[in-house]
Amino acid sequence: MGNKGVKSMVELLSPARDFPSLSTAIKNGTDAIYLGLEGYNMRAHSANFHLEDLKRAVERCHQNKTKLYVCTNTIMKNNDIKNIKKILPTIYAAETDALIVSDLGVIRLAQEEGLDVHMSVQSNLSNNDSLKFLKEIGVKRVILSRELNLLEIKEIVQKSPLEVEVFIHGAMCLAISGRCFLSSYLSQKNANCGECLQPCRKEWYLICDDDKLILGEPLSGNWKSSSNFPKGHILSPRDLCMVEHIPELIDVGIDAFKIEGRARPADYVGTVTRVYREAIDSYQNGFWEFNKQWLKDLKEVYNRGFDTGFYFQTPSQNSDSNQATKMKKDIGKVCNYYAHVSAAKIRLCGDLELGEEILIQGPTTGSLKQKVESMEINGNTIQRANKGQNIGILVKEKVRPNDILYKRIKTP
């Protein structure tokens, strides 16, 4: 879709873990992108941008009239403050649009460097007095606590001296505003410094002191000698999904809608961005009607089941692991692209048939989704190709050498 024409009244903010994610977010209509730098954000175990990549990322965003925000929202000890002081001039020189922070000391350092500051959800901001104070010390935007309901958010927005941002889609944490110590306790990995190993997403046994219940189910007399204990994802909330409630959110007057997912791949970012772009535009253009296809598309990419979080109620108690209806399989790589015939030469490392759905992902290409409508070998049309063969396929957009080809298949 791209970012052409007049910008939305509400900003759509998408995550990016790498250049393919960034590119596909732009192509699917995001207004802004947020990313993390190696060593300074809450996703230490996922792909992150390096400092030397930042200027190129900002340029690509600005060329497409898209803003770029940098996350530096981990707990900051004295040594961390010393390190971030060293990189702030580079972040500013790259023309970054804002810095997302959770530490009061970093606010001052960012202002001294001339950077706009957005206060992270990690700060658990839940009232207007906090926002007034942050206004006094120069903060431009706040990301509100996820534990607020819609009426509480509306009250804050009506009196807010700052821009207000909320999450509308993606993973939710068991702990309040992500302040969890479970990973630290079990694995000595500090979630508040971006090292969370997500033990909450595993299946757990819950045994009561009286030996009568496990996860609410009656116990047999010999449960202690049994290896088949009832278990479940009792610490794992479902994912937030507010696509059906875009009108209510816009009417509250929120300034920015944020998609969670800096650990997610480009196809996830592209699908979720496109769906929310269409939903937002539908309502703001005066033609709102919920499209069931939006929810179907969201279910095709990674998810743990959907919920509305705290917006209308207490979130559902638990979820299973990934519930995506489709998964992707790496089956090849682009060798060349021929613009005059809109075709790509592919080296296969897996089998491919006519009519199958594919993804092509790369740093500039982003994530291209389509069906295989034409396939050739040495000028001869074929119905099926096998591992090790070089084939030609028609593609809807320009792709590039070394882009990865995936086949989308139904989840077993």
N, C-alpha and C positions, 0 to 999 in steps of 0.2 A: 504493500500500500504506500509506504514511504511517508515522509513528513512534508508534504506539499500543501501550500495554501495557508489558511488561517489556523493558528494553533488552538487547541482545546482550551476552554475556560478552566477545566480541571486538568492538572498535569498527570499524565500516565508515566510512571517511573518503573523501568525494567532493570533486572540484574544482568551482570555479565561477568563470567569467570575467565573469558578468553576472547580473542578477536572473532571467532565464528559466532559466539553468542552476541557480541556487540553488533556485528553486522546484521544479523537476522533480526535483532530487536529494532534496529533502525528501519529495515525493510518492511517490518510489520507495523510500523506506525507509532513507536514510542515517542514521547516528548522529551524524556531524559533517561540517562543510564547511570547506575551506581556500580562501582567496582571496588575491589580491594587490592592493596599493594602487598607484596610479599612481606610477611612479618609484622604487619600493622593492622590486622583486621580480624573479624570473628570467624573466618573460614580458613584457618591455617592448614587444614588437611585437604583442601580442594585446590584446584588450579587458581592462581592469582596472577595479576599483571606485575611485571617488574617495573621499577622506576623508570628505566630507559624506554619502556613501551608507552609511557603516559602521554607524551607529546603527540605521538602518532594517533593514539586513541582519541584524544581531545580534538585533533584536527579532523578526524573522520566524522566525529559527532557534529562538530560545528559546521562542517561542509553540508551536512544534512539538517541544519537548524535544530539540532538536538543538544541538550545540555549534558554535562558530565560531572558527577559528584564522586569524590573519593572517600572511602570509609577508613577511619582511623579510630575505631570505637572500642578497642580493648581496654582493659585496666592498665593504667600507666604508672609504673614505678619510676623511681628517679632515673634509672638507666634508660628506660624507654623514652622519657622526656628528652634526655640528652640526644638520643638517636633521632627522634622525630624533629627536633630543632634543625638537624642537618639536612633533612629532606624537604622541609616546608618551602624553602626558596625554589626548589625544582618544581614542586607541585604548583606554586604560584606562577612560575615562568611558563609552565605548560598551558596556562590560561584555564585551569580548572575552575568550574563554576561555583563549587562549594565544597567544604570539608564536613563530613559527618563525624561528629565526635561524641564522646560520653564523659570526658574528663574536663573539669573546670580549668585546669592549667593549660590544656591544649586550646581552649577557647581564646585565652589571652595571647598565646603564641601565634595562633592563626590570624588574629586581628592585627597583630604587629606586622605580619607578613602581607596583610591586605586581602586576606581570603574571607569570603562569606562563610558563616558557620550554621550548620543544621545540627540540632541536638538529637542524639540517637535514641531509639526506643529502649536501649539499655539503661537509660536514665530514669525509666518508669515515671514519666511525666503524666500526672493525673488531675491537676487542678490549675486554676487561673492565676493564683498567687505565684506559683512556680514560673509560669509563663511571663508574668510581669517582671519578675526578677531577672529572668534570662534576657528580656528585652533591654533592661537597664545595662546589662553587661555586653550587649552587642550581638546577641544571637538573632538570626534572621528567620529561622524555621524550626519547628519542633515536630518530632515523630512521636505521637501519643502512645501511651501504654496500650498494649493489646487487651488488657483486662477491663477496659471501659466498655459500657454498653452504648448503644446509639444515642439514647437520650442524654447520657452524660457527655458524650462527644459534642452533641448539639449545643449544650449549655456552655461548654468550653469555647467552641468556635464562635458563638455569638459575642463573647466578651474578649476574645483573644487579640492581643496586640501584635501577634506574630502569625506567619503562615503556618498552617496546620497540615500535617501529612499523616495518613493512616495506612496500615497494611490491608489489602483486600484479597490476597490469594497467596497460598503456599503453606509450608510447614509451620506448625505451632509447637511451642516448647512447653513441657510440663511445668517448668519453673516460671515464676513471675518475671516477666521481661528478660527471660534467658539467664537469670542469676542462679545457675545450677551448680551444685557441688558433687553430684553423683559421679561424674567422670573423674573428678579429682580424687574422690574417696576410693573408688574402685581401681583406678588405673594410673593415678598420679598425673593426670592430664587436665590442665586447668581450662574449663569451658569458658571462663571469663577472659581468657587470653587467646581465645580462638582455637583451642586444642581439643574441643569436645569429641569424644569417641562415640557418642550417642548410645550409651548402654540402655537408655530408656526405650529404644526401638526394638530391643530384644524381647523374646517371650520370657515371662517370669512365673515362678511358682510363688503362691502366697499361702503360707501355713499359719493358722491361728494358734495361740497358746493352748487353747483347750482341745486341740487335735480334732475338732469337729468340722472344720470348714477349710476348703481350699478354693479360692476364687469364688466363694459363694455356693459351691457344690458339696453335697453330703459326702463324707468319706466312708470308705469301706473299712471293716475292722482291721484289715491287714495293710493299710495304706503305707505304713513305714517300710514294709518289705517290697513294695511295688515300685517299678520303675516308670509306670505310666501315670504320673501325677497329672491332673488337669493343669493346664497352664494357658497363659494368654498375654496379649500386649497391654497389660494393665497400666503401664506408664507412658503409653504412646498415644497422644491425641491425634485425631483426624486432621487433615489439611483444611485450612481456611479456604472458602470459596464463596464470594459475594456477587457473582455475575448476575444472579437473579434479582439482586437488590441495588443495582446501580442507581435507579431513580431516587431511592431513599437517601443514599449516600451523597449524591450530587445536591439534593435539596437541602441537606444540612449545611452546605457551604464549605465543605472541605476543599483545601487547595491542591492536594496531591494524593493520588492513589498509588500505592506501592505494591509491587509483586515481589514476593520472597523467592529466592532461588539462585543465589550466587554459587551454589555447588552443582547446579543443574546444567545439562548440555544445551547446545544451540537449538535442537528441535523442540525441547520443552519451552525455552524462552520465546521462540518464534510463535508457537501455538498459543501460549497463554497471552502474549502481547497482542496478537491479532484478535483473539476473542474479546478481550477487554476493550481494545480500540473500537471494534465494531459495536459493542454494547454501549460504550460512552457516546460515540457519535450518533447512534440511533436515538438515544434519549435527548441529547443536546440539539439535534436537528428536528425534534418534534415528532418523530416517527417511532416511538418506543413500542416494541412488542417483543417479549422474550422469545428468543429463538432456541428451540430445544437442541439444535445442532451445536450450539455453543457448549452446552454441557457435555454432549457426546464427544466433541473434540477434546475438551479438557480431560475427559476420562481416558483418552487414548495415550496420554503421556503420563509420566511418573506421578502417582498420587497414592495416598493412604486412605482413600475414601474422603468424602467432603462433609463439611460442617460450616456453620456460620459463626463459630467461635463464641465470643462474649457479646456480640452485637445485639442478640435478642434473648439469650439464655446462657446457662452454663454449658460449655462445650460437651459433646458426647464423651463418655468416659474413656474409650479406647478405640484403637483401630488395628487392623492387620498391617502387614508390610505393604510393599508396592501393589496397588490394585489397578495399574494401567491395563487397559484392554489390548494394547499392542506393545510390542517390544521391537528393538532393532538389532540387526545382525550385520557385522562388518563383512562385506563380500567383495570389495574391490577398491581400486584407486584410479582417479582420472589421470590419463597420460597426456591428453591434448584436447583442445577445444577448437572447433572449426566454425567460425562465426557465419560464414557465407551459407552454411546449411543448417545452422543451429544444432550441431551434433557434437558429441563427446566420444573420444576413444577411451575405453575402459579396460584395465587389466584386472581380470576376475580372480578372486581367491575363494569363491563360492559359486553356487549355481544360481541362475536367474532365468525367469520365464516371462514371456510377453504377458502384459496385464498386471504384473505384480507392482506393488507400491514401493517406491524407493525414496531415500533421502540422500542428498549430496551436500556435504558440509565442508567448509573451509574458512580460513581467516577473513577473506574478502567476500567470498560467496555467501557466507552465513549458513543458512539451512534451507535447501530447496527440496520441497516435497512434491512428488508427481507419480504417475503411473508410467510404466514402460509401454509406450505406444508403438514403437518401431525399433527393431534390433537387427543388426547386420554383421556378417563376417565376410570380409573381402568382397563387398558389394552384393552379397547374396542375403536375402531376407531369411531370418530364422525365427523359430518359435521358442527355442530354449538354448541357453549357453551354459557351459560347464566350467568348473574351476580350472584356472590356467590359461583360458582362452582370452584373446584380445577381441573386443567387440566394439561396435559403434551404436550409440543410441541417440535418439532425438531428445533434446532438453529444452525446457521452456525459457530458461534464462542462461546467461553466460556462466560457465563454470571454469575452473582453473586447474592446471596440473598439480597433482598431489592432494587435491580434494579427496575426501574419503566417501566411498559409496556404501550405503547401508540398505538392507532390505527390511521392510516393515512386515512383521508377521504377528498373528494373533497370539496373545499370551496363553500358554497352556493352562 
